[in-house]
Amino acid sequence: MHYKITHTTTYLYSETVPVCHNEVHLTPRDGRAQACRHHRLAIKPRPTTLSKRIDFFGNQCHYFSILEGHKKLSVQAVSRVDVKPASLPVVEASPAWEFVRELVQRDLSPASIEALQHVFPSPSVSIPDSVRDYAAPCFSAGRPILSAVRELTGRIYRDFRYDPQATTISTPVQRVLELRRGVCQDFAHLQIAALRSLGLPARYVSGYLRTVPEPGRPRLIGADASHAWLSVYTGDGGWVDIDPTNDCFTGTDHITVAWGRDYTDVCPIKGVFIGGGSGDAHRMTVSVDVLPIADDHPAHGNGLADHAEGE
């Protein structure tokens, strides 16, 4: 699949903002099954400073500052990405979950050491006993890890209702478990917490999901949204991505932007600003369009040109 992705975020303030500093994770990653062929970041007003780097988790990250008064900030990322089909994991052939748990504790290979950091609590993923209790029935002794993870994914899908009004970007895992409601970010955090409670490495993945309109209805430009899912480490099988919001392993409809311990590591846009009036008067709008395109192979390139964008 070949995609053109346009992600536009606009902030409106009731009073002038004289200065702001921002961090942006909006560049799709390159990997085994995905290649970012082109990326352009357009920011208005024009930034006073703009730089980029590769963060601790290997994601491309941009920083910018605006040191002139403004009442509107627009950040638009346009990317072209190839996503190759990948074979679905052979669930029953995966190792026992206890084997993976023990492997990351004793193996000193770079892969296991990297995975081990994703076993511990992180800023948005606490590990209450109630979450472990919720996950435990899926993880019987000796069960293949992907079989257990697949059952847990389906259970979350059935037990929880998608409700954008129920939570915010700061709702803790325990509260999501109590509400049985939330959004993709909440379901990813919940399943990550459940896996970590059993000593299994799990990381948060931020990206996009192509949505397909109902038969006979046109695509709605800007109606797609940023999305979130998770990866679980399986030892020699590496990391396997799974989406609890849609009860599936990921495929060519999923486009990866960044990964980390949780949402706080890979928030699409976050930063600080001075002024702008009262918080009630601030407005943020987000438009994401994931458009399948013909394979025209444009030139490779990366064009550069207190708030956070939720998923």
Residue frames relative to the residue before (quaternion, step in Angstrom):
aa qw qx qy qz dx dy dz
M 1.0000 0.0000 0.0000 0.0000 0.00 0.00 0.00
H 0.1612 -0.7602 0.6242 0.0801 3.54 -1.11 0.78
Y 0.0671 -0.8332 0.5484 -0.0246 3.55 -0.74 1.08
K 0.1722 -0.6840 0.6884 0.1693 3.48 -1.36 0.50
I 0.0880 -0.8108 0.5786 -0.0050 3.56 -0.66 1.15
T 0.0513 -0.7849 0.6176 -0.0030 3.55 -0.80 1.05
H 0.0228 -0.7954 0.6028 -0.0583 3.56 -0.58 1.22
T 0.0069 0.8191 -0.5693 0.0708 3.56 -0.44 1.27
T 0.0410 -0.7821 0.6217 -0.0088 3.55 -0.84 1.04
T 0.0550 -0.8054 0.5900 -0.0133 3.57 -0.83 1.02
Y 0.1359 -0.7657 0.6261 0.0565 3.55 -0.97 0.99
L 0.0897 -0.7731 0.6271 0.0331 3.57 -0.97 0.93
Y 0.1293 -0.8002 0.5849 0.0302 3.57 -0.91 1.01
S 0.4934 -0.6697 0.4706 0.2943 3.57 -1.10 0.66
E 0.7706 0.1742 -0.1108 0.6030 3.58 1.22 -0.48
T 0.6765 -0.5247 0.3378 0.3911 3.55 -1.24 0.42
V 0.2374 -0.7157 0.6415 0.1411 3.52 -1.17 0.81
P 0.2505 -0.8113 0.5060 0.1515 3.64 -0.39 1.12
V 0.8115 0.0375 0.0076 0.5832 3.60 1.12 -0.56
C 0.0741 0.7743 -0.6276 0.0320 3.57 -1.13 0.70
H 0.1489 -0.7533 0.6358 0.0783 3.53 -1.25 0.61
N 0.0263 -0.8422 0.5348 -0.0632 3.58 -0.74 1.03
E 0.2019 -0.7286 0.6434 0.1205 3.52 -1.33 0.57
V 0.1061 -0.8253 0.5546 -0.0091 3.56 -0.83 1.02
H 0.0548 -0.7435 0.6657 0.0311 3.55 -1.02 0.96
L 0.2758 0.7825 -0.5081 0.2312 3.59 0.05 1.28
T 0.5716 0.5921 -0.3792 0.4229 3.61 1.28 0.09
P 0.4049 -0.7216 0.4963 0.2626 3.64 -0.55 1.04
R 0.4894 -0.6781 0.4776 0.2696 3.55 -1.07 0.81
D 0.3544 -0.6466 0.6170 0.2752 3.51 -1.39 0.29
G 0.1330 0.7936 -0.5833 0.1108 3.56 -1.06 0.74
R 0.7903 -0.3231 0.2204 0.4717 3.54 -1.31 -0.21
A 0.8138 0.2360 -0.0974 0.5221 3.57 0.89 -0.91
Q 0.7470 0.3402 -0.1937 0.5374 3.60 1.24 0.12
A 0.0089 -0.7823 0.6227 -0.0073 3.55 -1.07 0.80
C 0.2733 -0.7340 0.6000 0.1632 3.56 -0.92 0.98
R 0.2242 -0.8227 0.5140 0.0935 3.58 -0.34 1.27
H 0.7995 -0.0015 0.0368 0.5996 3.58 1.11 -0.60
H 0.0530 0.7857 -0.6152 0.0374 3.56 -1.07 0.75
R 0.0019 0.7865 -0.6167 0.0328 3.55 -0.95 0.94
L 0.1395 -0.7779 0.6106 0.0513 3.54 -0.93 0.97
A 0.0549 -0.8010 0.5959 -0.0157 3.58 -0.66 1.17
I 0.0447 -0.8117 0.5810 -0.0405 3.57 -0.68 1.14
K 0.0022 -0.7786 0.6270 -0.0257 3.56 -0.95 0.96
P 0.4406 -0.2185 -0.8519 0.1801 1.59 -1.61 1.96
R 0.6635 -0.5038 0.3706 0.4106 3.53 -1.26 0.40
P 0.4627 -0.7029 0.4569 0.2885 3.63 -0.76 0.95
T 0.4863 -0.6259 0.5255 0.3091 3.54 -1.20 0.61
T 0.7754 0.0261 -0.0125 0.6307 3.57 1.08 -0.78
L 0.0152 0.7822 -0.6219 0.0340 3.55 -1.16 0.70
S 0.1103 0.7909 -0.5933 0.1015 3.57 -0.80 0.97
K 0.1720 -0.7729 0.5973 0.1276 3.56 -1.27 0.20
R 0.0051 0.7774 -0.6289 0.0066 3.51 -1.29 0.47
I 0.4529 -0.6146 0.5521 0.3352 3.54 -1.35 0.08
D 0.3344 -0.7744 0.5006 0.1945 3.57 -0.64 1.08
F 0.7830 -0.3652 0.2396 0.4429 3.57 -1.35 0.01
F 0.7383 0.4166 -0.2177 0.4837 3.59 1.06 -0.76
G 0.5955 -0.6013 0.3509 0.4009 3.59 1.27 0.14
N 0.4845 0.6464 -0.4456 0.3859 3.59 1.25 0.28
Q 0.4281 -0.6561 0.5436 0.3012 3.56 -1.17 0.55
C 0.0615 -0.8115 0.5795 -0.0430 3.55 -0.77 1.11
H 0.1696 -0.7743 0.6024 0.0938 3.58 -0.99 0.88
Y 0.1463 -0.7458 0.6427 0.0967 3.53 -1.23 0.63
F 0.0931 0.7890 -0.6068 0.0258 3.57 -1.08 0.67
S 0.1733 -0.7512 0.6297 0.0955 3.51 -1.29 0.56
I 0.1358 -0.7482 0.6432 0.0894 3.55 -1.16 0.71
L 0.0949 -0.8255 0.5564 -0.0036 3.55 -0.57 1.20
E 0.6028 0.4884 -0.3953 0.4918 3.56 1.00 0.84
G 0.6110 -0.5928 0.3828 0.3588 3.55 -1.10 0.67
H 0.1349 0.7811 -0.6016 0.0993 3.56 -0.99 0.84
K 0.2715 -0.7469 0.5848 0.1623 3.54 -1.26 0.57
K 0.7489 0.2525 -0.1665 0.5897 3.55 1.32 -0.05
L 0.0512 -0.7715 0.6340 0.0139 3.54 -1.03 0.88
S 0.0499 -0.7932 0.6069 -0.0046 3.54 -0.84 1.03
V 0.0316 -0.7752 0.6308 -0.0129 3.56 -0.90 1.00
Q 0.0264 0.8081 -0.5854 0.0602 3.55 -0.56 1.18
A 0.1044 -0.7713 0.6267 0.0373 3.56 -0.92 1.02
V 0.0635 -0.7766 0.6266 0.0113 3.57 -0.86 1.03
S 0.0165 0.8155 -0.5740 0.0727 3.57 -0.66 1.12
R 0.1594 -0.7301 0.6491 0.1421 3.52 -1.30 0.48
V 0.0295 -0.8333 0.5452 -0.0866 3.51 -0.62 1.22
D 0.2333 -0.7261 0.6291 0.1499 3.55 -1.14 0.78
V 0.0462 -0.7749 0.6300 0.0216 3.57 -0.99 0.87
K 0.2347 -0.7939 0.5508 0.1060 3.56 -0.64 1.15
P 0.5387 -0.5988 0.4675 0.3643 3.59 -1.10 0.60
A 0.1247 -0.7772 0.6132 0.0659 3.56 -1.05 0.74
S 0.5449 -0.6142 0.4547 0.3452 3.55 -1.11 0.66
L 0.4877 -0.6384 0.5000 0.3233 3.55 -1.02 0.75
P 0.5373 -0.6319 0.4376 0.3471 3.60 -0.97 0.72
V 0.4193 -0.6688 0.5493 0.2742 3.54 -1.14 0.69
V 0.3420 -0.8126 0.4337 0.1860 3.52 0.04 1.38
E 0.7468 0.4280 -0.2409 0.4485 3.58 0.70 -1.07
A 0.6421 0.5216 -0.3293 0.4553 3.60 1.22 -0.28
S 0.5052 0.6463 -0.4311 0.3758 3.60 1.24 -0.10
P 0.5848 -0.6065 0.3966 0.3645 3.63 -1.08 0.56
A 0.6431 -0.4982 0.4043 0.4182 3.53 -1.28 0.31
W 0.5681 -0.6308 0.4020 0.3431 3.56 -0.98 0.81
E 0.6174 0.5423 -0.3573 0.4439 3.61 1.05 -0.64
F 0.6034 0.5627 -0.3512 0.4427 3.59 1.10 -0.70
V 0.6638 0.4926 -0.3037 0.4738 3.57 0.94 -0.88
R 0.6250 0.5454 -0.3321 0.4491 3.57 0.97 -0.84
E 0.7063 0.4462 -0.2617 0.4832 3.58 0.89 -0.92
L 0.5984 0.5956 -0.3562 0.4003 3.57 1.05 -0.75
V 0.7235 0.4420 -0.2680 0.4576 3.59 0.75 -0.98
Q 0.6252 0.5355 -0.3411 0.4539 3.60 1.22 -0.31
R 0.8042 0.3002 -0.1414 0.4931 3.61 1.06 -0.67
D 0.6357 0.5422 -0.3363 0.4344 3.60 1.14 -0.55
L 0.2517 -0.7963 0.5367 0.1199 3.59 -0.87 0.96
S 0.3609 0.7227 -0.5138 0.2889 3.60 1.15 0.40
P 0.6367 -0.5409 0.3731 0.4034 3.62 -1.12 0.53
A 0.6434 0.5363 -0.3390 0.4284 3.61 0.96 -0.78
S 0.6899 0.4682 -0.2863 0.4721 3.59 0.92 -0.88
I 0.6335 0.5211 -0.3374 0.4619 3.57 1.00 -0.76
E 0.6457 0.5087 -0.3193 0.4715 3.59 0.99 -0.81
A 0.6707 0.5049 -0.2995 0.4534 3.57 0.98 -0.85
L 0.6082 0.6117 -0.3566 0.3587 3.59 0.99 -0.81
Q 0.6223 0.5604 -0.3557 0.4148 3.61 1.04 -0.68
H 0.6754 0.4890 -0.2845 0.4730 3.59 1.23 -0.39
V 0.4994 0.6327 -0.4290 0.4078 3.57 1.23 0.48
F 0.7028 0.5137 -0.2533 0.4220 3.56 1.11 -0.68
P 0.6268 -0.4956 0.4152 0.4348 3.60 -1.25 0.23
S 0.1100 -0.7717 0.6237 0.0572 3.56 -1.21 0.57
P 0.7786 -0.3960 0.1862 0.4497 3.63 -1.18 0.28
S 0.7957 0.2664 -0.1458 0.5241 3.62 0.93 -0.82
V 0.7104 0.3926 -0.2500 0.5279 3.59 1.26 0.02
S 0.0634 -0.7584 0.6485 -0.0146 3.52 -0.26 1.33
I 0.2896 -0.7600 0.5565 0.1697 3.59 -1.24 0.33
P 0.0260 -0.8227 0.5678 -0.0103 3.61 0.32 1.19
D 0.6391 -0.5416 0.3851 0.3871 3.57 -1.20 0.53
S 0.6082 0.5820 -0.3563 0.4055 3.58 1.05 -0.70
V 0.6352 0.5180 -0.3330 0.4661 3.58 1.07 -0.65
R 0.6333 0.5119 -0.3301 0.4775 3.57 1.00 -0.77
D 0.6417 0.5236 -0.3218 0.4589 3.57 0.98 -0.81
Y 0.6369 0.5294 -0.3243 0.4571 3.58 1.06 -0.77
A 0.7255 0.4554 -0.2453 0.4539 3.59 0.95 -0.89
A 0.5676 0.6838 -0.3706 0.2700 3.58 0.99 -0.87
P 0.6487 0.5362 -0.3639 0.3991 3.68 0.81 -0.77
C 0.6472 0.5270 -0.3253 0.4444 3.62 1.14 -0.49
F 0.7388 0.4183 -0.2005 0.4889 3.58 1.19 -0.54
S 0.0087 0.8062 -0.5876 0.0687 3.55 0.39 1.25
A 0.6856 -0.5170 0.3228 0.3981 3.56 -1.20 0.53
G 0.8539 0.1654 -0.1410 0.4728 3.56 -0.96 0.96
R 0.4529 0.7056 -0.4548 0.3002 3.61 1.19 0.01
P 0.5403 -0.6076 0.4581 0.3592 3.64 -0.96 0.73
I 0.5610 -0.6581 0.3770 0.3320 3.56 -0.80 0.99
L 0.7050 0.4604 -0.2939 0.4524 3.61 0.85 -0.85
S 0.5784 0.5540 -0.3811 0.4619 3.58 1.15 -0.44
A 0.6757 0.4828 -0.2862 0.4780 3.56 0.95 -0.89
V 0.6564 0.5053 -0.3096 0.4669 3.58 0.94 -0.88
R 0.6435 0.5247 -0.3310 0.4483 3.57 0.98 -0.81
E 0.6501 0.5007 -0.3220 0.4722 3.60 0.99 -0.77
L 0.6451 0.5162 -0.3261 0.4593 3.59 0.95 -0.83
T 0.6230 0.5428 -0.3330 0.4542 3.58 1.01 -0.80
G 0.6787 0.4844 -0.2858 0.4723 3.56 0.90 -0.91
R 0.6327 0.5311 -0.3392 0.4500 3.56 1.03 -0.71
I 0.6384 0.5075 -0.3261 0.4781 3.60 0.96 -0.82
Y 0.6406 0.5401 -0.3213 0.4412 3.57 0.95 -0.88
R 0.7199 0.4415 -0.2510 0.4731 3.58 0.95 -0.85
D 0.7287 0.4754 -0.2435 0.4286 3.57 0.97 -0.87
F 0.7610 0.3585 -0.1761 0.5113 3.58 1.15 -0.60
R 0.3028 -0.7545 0.5615 0.1541 3.52 -1.10 0.79
Y 0.4325 -0.6779 0.5298 0.2697 3.55 -0.99 0.87
D 0.1644 0.7866 -0.5648 0.1877 3.58 -0.51 1.23
P 0.2752 -0.8084 0.4980 0.1508 3.63 -0.14 1.25
Q 0.6624 0.5168 -0.3099 0.4451 3.59 1.18 -0.42
A 0.5938 0.6369 -0.3492 0.3461 3.59 1.20 -0.38
T 0.8162 0.1790 -0.0470 0.5474 3.59 1.03 -0.72
T 0.2808 -0.7016 0.6171 0.2194 3.53 -1.42 0.08
I 0.7054 -0.4565 0.3102 0.4447 3.58 -1.26 0.03
S 0.7221 0.4251 -0.2487 0.4858 3.60 1.21 -0.28
T 0.3887 0.7253 -0.4908 0.2864 3.63 1.22 0.18
P 0.3886 -0.7475 0.4838 0.2371 3.64 -0.67 1.03
V 0.6787 -0.5096 0.3573 0.3899 3.54 -1.29 0.52
Q 0.6389 0.5409 -0.3363 0.4314 3.60 0.90 -0.88
R 0.6695 0.4948 -0.3023 0.4644 3.59 0.95 -0.83
V 0.6142 0.5336 -0.3463 0.4669 3.60 1.04 -0.71
L 0.6429 0.5218 -0.3189 0.4612 3.57 0.97 -0.85
E 0.6663 0.4969 -0.3004 0.4678 3.59 0.99 -0.80
L 0.6995 0.4880 -0.2727 0.4452 3.58 0.91 -0.93
R 0.1642 -0.7888 0.5527 0.2131 3.55 1.06 -0.89
R 0.6379 0.4461 -0.3322 0.5327 3.55 1.13 0.78
G 0.3172 0.7479 -0.5546 0.1800 3.54 -1.25 0.33
V 0.4913 -0.6166 0.5162 0.3346 3.52 -1.31 -0.48
C 0.7797 -0.3663 0.2183 0.4586 3.56 -1.31 0.07
Q 0.6151 0.5523 -0.3401 0.4484 3.58 1.01 -0.78
D 0.6726 0.4993 -0.2939 0.4604 3.60 0.93 -0.90
F 0.6771 0.4938 -0.3004 0.4554 3.58 0.90 -0.89
A 0.6253 0.5176 -0.3364 0.4774 3.58 1.07 -0.70
H 0.6552 0.5023 -0.3143 0.4686 3.60 0.89 -0.90
L 0.6476 0.5280 -0.3248 0.4432 3.59 0.94 -0.86
Q 0.7059 0.4465 -0.2869 0.4691 3.60 0.82 -0.93
I 0.5965 0.5434 -0.3615 0.4671 3.59 1.08 -0.62
A 0.6533 0.5083 -0.3113 0.4667 3.58 0.92 -0.89
A 0.6459 0.5270 -0.3211 0.4495 3.57 0.97 -0.85
L 0.6818 0.4786 -0.2915 0.4703 3.59 0.90 -0.87
R 0.6628 0.4936 -0.3111 0.4693 3.58 0.94 -0.83
S 0.5991 0.5724 -0.3697 0.4205 3.60 1.06 -0.62
L 0.7018 0.4199 -0.2421 0.5220 3.57 1.27 -0.47
G 0.5860 -0.6094 0.3543 0.3996 3.58 1.28 0.18
L 0.5388 0.6286 -0.3952 0.3980 3.59 1.26 0.32
P 0.4462 -0.6988 0.4846 0.2787 3.62 -0.87 0.88
A 0.0948 0.7731 -0.6207 0.0899 3.55 -0.93 0.96
R 0.1051 -0.8058 0.5816 0.0365 3.57 -0.91 0.90
Y 0.4994 -0.6540 0.5017 0.2668 3.53 -1.30 0.57
V 0.1244 -0.7907 0.5977 0.0457 3.58 -0.97 0.91
S 0.1521 -0.7753 0.6102 0.0586 3.55 -0.89 1.02
G 0.2547 0.7798 -0.5436 0.1776 3.57 -0.92 0.81
Y 0.5438 -0.5876 0.4808 0.3576 3.52 -1.16 -0.71
L 0.1851 -0.7568 0.6177 0.1070 3.52 -1.27 0.51
R 0.3572 -0.7111 0.5595 0.2317 3.55 -0.79 1.00
T 0.1696 -0.7748 0.6017 0.0944 3.55 -0.91 0.94
V 0.2722 -0.7637 0.5710 0.1291 3.54 -1.02 0.86
P 0.3927 -0.7370 0.4908 0.2484 3.64 -0.63 1.05
E 0.6165 -0.5321 0.4237 0.3965 3.53 -1.25 0.40
P 0.6455 -0.5310 0.3677 0.4077 3.62 -1.12 0.60
G 0.8160 0.2550 -0.2039 0.4770 3.53 -0.94 0.96
R 0.6819 0.4394 -0.2902 0.5077 3.59 1.28 -0.10
P 0.4569 -0.6975 0.4749 0.2816 3.62 -0.94 0.82
R 0.5832 -0.5329 0.4661 0.3984 3.53 -1.32 0.30
L 0.3060 -0.7254 0.5854 0.1937 3.57 -1.10 0.70
I 0.3728 -0.7395 0.5150 0.2214 3.56 -0.48 1.19
G 0.8128 0.2208 -0.1856 0.5061 3.55 -0.83 1.01
A 0.5507 0.6420 -0.3908 0.3631 3.59 1.24 -0.02
D 0.5458 0.5857 -0.4119 0.4352 3.57 1.19 -0.30
A 0.2327 -0.7873 0.5606 0.1084 3.58 -1.18 0.41
S 0.5563 -0.5216 0.4929 0.4188 3.50 -1.29 0.24
H 0.1993 -0.8028 0.5604 0.0407 3.53 -1.08 0.76
A 0.1597 -0.7780 0.5993 0.1005 3.57 -1.28 0.26
W 0.0585 0.7593 -0.6468 0.0422 3.53 -1.16 0.73
L 0.4107 -0.7149 0.5031 0.2592 3.63 -1.11 -0.37
S 0.2645 -0.7124 0.6190 0.1984 3.52 -1.40 0.24
V 0.1684 -0.7563 0.6233 0.1061 3.54 -1.12 0.72
Y 0.3955 -0.7180 0.5243 0.2304 3.56 -0.98 0.87
T 0.1375 -0.8284 0.5424 0.0240 3.58 -0.86 1.02
G 0.6191 -0.5364 0.3604 0.4462 3.61 1.16 0.34
D 0.8438 -0.0429 0.0471 0.5328 3.60 -0.82 -0.99
G 0.6442 0.5262 -0.3248 0.4502 3.60 1.16 -0.45
G 0.4576 -0.7113 0.4292 0.3168 3.56 1.28 0.00
W 0.7127 -0.4092 0.3441 0.4541 3.53 -1.25 -0.59
V 0.1159 -0.7798 0.6136 0.0454 3.56 -0.99 0.89
D 0.3011 -0.7773 0.5328 0.1458 3.57 -0.76 1.10
I 0.0297 0.7864 -0.6151 0.0489 3.55 -1.03 0.86
D 0.2802 -0.7901 0.5383 0.0861 3.54 -1.03 0.92
P 0.2351 -0.8130 0.5135 0.1415 3.64 -0.21 1.19
T 0.5751 0.5894 -0.3881 0.4139 3.61 1.13 -0.47
N 0.7953 0.2586 -0.1154 0.5360 3.57 1.08 -0.75
D 0.4137 -0.7533 0.4404 0.2596 3.58 1.33 0.22
C 0.6237 0.5238 -0.3486 0.4638 3.57 0.78 1.02
F 0.4872 -0.5449 0.5666 0.3803 3.49 -1.38 0.22
T 0.5324 -0.6486 0.4282 0.3353 3.59 -1.03 0.65
G 0.1101 -0.7920 0.5992 0.0385 3.53 -1.24 0.58
T 0.8040 -0.2987 0.2057 0.4713 3.56 -1.17 -0.53
D 0.5872 0.5541 -0.3828 0.4490 3.61 1.23 -0.07
H 0.6602 0.4728 -0.2985 0.5014 3.60 1.28 -0.23
I 0.0935 -0.7821 0.6159 0.0170 3.57 -0.87 1.04
T 0.2849 -0.7954 0.5175 0.1352 3.58 -0.55 1.19
V 0.2002 -0.7640 0.6031 0.1116 3.56 -0.97 0.92
A 0.7993 -0.1550 0.1706 0.5550 3.59 0.67 -1.07
W 0.0971 -0.7796 0.6100 0.1041 3.54 -1.29 0.30
G 0.0693 0.7829 -0.6137 0.0756 3.52 -1.25 0.55
R 0.7595 -0.3481 0.2577 0.4853 3.57 -1.23 -0.38
D 0.7674 -0.1494 0.1312 0.6096 3.57 1.04 -0.83
Y 0.7990 -0.3228 0.2147 0.4598 3.56 -1.33 -0.12
T 0.6365 0.5685 -0.3485 0.3876 3.60 0.94 -0.81
D 0.6445 0.5284 -0.3251 0.4469 3.60 1.15 -0.53
V 0.8209 0.2452 -0.0686 0.5112 3.58 1.06 -0.70
C 0.1875 0.7944 -0.5511 0.1735 3.61 1.12 0.53
P 0.5330 -0.6580 0.4074 0.3420 3.66 -0.72 0.94
I 0.7820 -0.0670 0.0631 0.6165 3.60 0.92 -0.92
K 0.1655 0.7609 -0.6198 0.0977 3.55 -0.90 0.91
G 0.1839 0.7943 -0.5619 0.1399 3.55 -1.14 0.55
V 0.4065 -0.6683 0.5578 0.2775 3.50 -1.34 -0.30
F 0.0201 -0.7866 0.6168 0.0199 3.55 -1.20 0.56
I 0.3574 -0.6984 0.5820 0.2139 3.52 -1.32 0.43
G 0.7981 0.2743 -0.2016 0.4971 3.58 -1.03 0.75
G 0.4520 0.7258 -0.4676 0.2241 3.54 -1.12 -0.71
G 0.5399 -0.6205 0.4131 0.3909 3.59 1.25 -0.08
S 0.7365 -0.4039 0.2995 0.4525 3.56 -1.32 -0.16
G 0.6351 -0.5676 0.3743 0.3666 3.54 -1.17 0.62
D 0.6253 0.5620 -0.3397 0.4217 3.58 1.07 -0.69
A 0.6898 0.4874 -0.2731 0.4604 3.56 1.20 -0.52
H 0.5362 0.6106 -0.4133 0.4109 3.60 1.26 -0.07
R 0.0687 -0.7903 0.6077 0.0369 3.56 -1.07 0.74
M 0.0641 -0.7800 0.6216 0.0319 3.55 -1.04 0.82
T 0.0428 -0.7737 0.6315 0.0263 3.57 -0.98 0.86
V 0.1268 -0.7828 0.6077 0.0431 3.55 -1.10 0.80
S 0.0188 -0.7751 0.6315 -0.0097 3.54 -0.95 0.94
V 0.0069 -0.7891 0.6134 -0.0308 3.58 -0.81 1.04
D 0.0262 -0.7871 0.6163 -0.0035 3.56 -0.87 0.98
V 0.0980 -0.7737 0.6257 0.0197 3.56 -0.77 1.13
L 0.0144 -0.8466 0.5264 -0.0768 3.55 -0.17 1.35
P 0.3376 -0.7106 0.5737 0.2281 3.64 -0.69 0.99
I 0.0733 -0.8143 0.5758 -0.0019 3.58 -0.91 0.92
A 0.5862 -0.5409 0.4605 0.3895 3.53 -1.34 0.26
D 0.5294 -0.6434 0.4571 0.3112 3.57 -1.17 0.55
D 0.0705 0.8313 -0.5448 0.0847 3.58 0.15 1.30
H 0.3162 -0.8101 0.4552 0.1913 3.60 1.33 0.05
P 0.0169 0.8005 -0.5975 0.0439 3.61 0.38 1.15
A 0.6583 -0.5076 0.3687 0.4159 3.54 -1.24 0.32
H 0.5187 -0.6105 0.4957 0.3354 3.52 -1.18 0.64
G 0.2958 0.7651 -0.5471 0.1669 3.55 -1.13 0.52
N 0.2054 -0.7395 0.6250 0.1423 3.52 -1.30 0.42
G 0.1518 -0.8104 0.5621 0.0659 3.58 -0.23 1.25
L 0.1921 -0.7922 0.5701 0.1024 3.55 -0.96 0.84
A 0.0767 -0.7691 0.6244 0.1127 3.40 -0.26 0.15
D 0.0009 -0.3805 0.2256 0.8968 16.73 1.53 -13.95
H 0.3363 0.6935 -0.5775 0.2694 3.60 -0.27 1.60
A 0.0539 -0.7757 0.6275 0.0409 3.55 -1.24 0.41
E 0.3492 -0.7318 0.5459 0.2110 3.54 -1.07 0.74
G 0.2855 -0.7739 0.5453 0.1492 3.55 -0.74 1.06
E 0.3860 -0.7106 0.5429 0.2267 3.51 -1.33 0.32
